[in-house]
Structure formats: C-alpha cells, structure tokens
Amino acid sequence: MPWILPFIAALSLITFGVYYLDKRAALRGARRTPETTLHVLSILGGWPGALLAQRIIRHKSGKAGFQLMFWMTVIVNVPVFAWLWTH
C-alpha cells in the first residue's frame, strides 16, 4: 500500500509534536496531554515519532507503566504494518 509510509511519517511527526508540547507543559506546570492521547497516537501508527520523542527530548522514557503500554502499541503495530504493506 503506497499510502502507508506517508501516513506513518505524518502521524509520527504529529505524535512527536504532541510529546514536545506535553514536555513543555510539564516543565511549566501547565495543563498536560493525557497519557491515553499519547497512546492512541502511537497505536494509530505514530509510535516511531513517540519513540524518537522519548529518546530525543527524554519525555515519558522513565515511567515504567507508560513504557509497558507504549511497547504494547508497538507490538500491535508491527504486524499490522507488515500486513498492510503486503496487501
């Protein structure tokens, strides 16, 4: 499916941006993005952007419960991506 890579790239950029804004809000003590929102973005295909944000801006990288759920979204996404790529 030729649309899958641009879709994942765009959603990853959006997800990275949401992580960035949430990190800024955390530093300022402002209203935060719910973790559920971050996980929904990941499960929809934005997990590469989430992973980059966790590594580059060090956001949500130390929360064990969050990391468990995040990696579950990756485990679900990889076979779905493989199936979409081949069909």
Helices and strands as residue ranges (DSSP letters): H 4-28, H 35-41, I 42-46, H 47-56, H 64-86
